[in-house]
């Protein structure tokens, strides 16, 4: 999604944000956005790890079931 924006699009977004929020609010908004993105990535990694663990358990249990047969 963001890879399709390009440099001119980013400049336009920054100019519009500067006009709407003003120069004093932009650093605060940037920090809040960065923290939110960091928390989102952390949650995503946790979910990914849970899925990998479940898949590993399932594969291991399937292997043990086949050996017993």
N, C-alpha and C positions, 0 to 999 in steps of 0.2 A: 504494500500500500504506500508506504513512505518512499520507496525507491522510485516511484513514478513522478514524484513532485519536482525534483531537480532544483538547481540553484536559484533560478528566477522565481520559482514558486515559494521557496523558503524566504527569499528577500521580501516578497509580497506579504507573506504571512507575518513576518517580523514587523514590517511597516504598519500593517493593520493593527497588530497587537499593541504597538507603540502608541498609535493614535487612540485606541480604545482605552487602554489601561494607564497610559502615561509612563514616563521613564522611572518614576519612583516605585511603581508596583511590579514592574517586569522582573527584577531579581527575585522578589518574593514568590511570584507565580512560577518562575523557573525552578526554584528550590522545591516548591510543593509538587510540581510535575515530576521532578527527578525522584523525590521520595516515593511518590505513588508508583512510578515505573519500577523502582527497586523492589518495593513490596510485592508488586505483581509478578516480577520475575522470580522472587523467592517462593511465592506460593505455587507458581507453575512448576518450579524445580521439585518442590515437595510432592506435588501430585504425580509428577513423572516418576519419581523414586518409588512411590507407593505402587504405581502400576507395574513397574519393573519387578518389584518384590513379589507381587501377586502372580505375575507371569512366570517367574522363576519357580515359585512354589508349585504352580499348576504343572509345569513341565516336569519337575522332579517327581511329583506324585504320579503323573502319567507313566514316567519311566519305571517307577517301582511297581506299579500295577502290571505293566507288561512283563516285567521280570518274574513276577509271581505266577503268571499264567503259564 
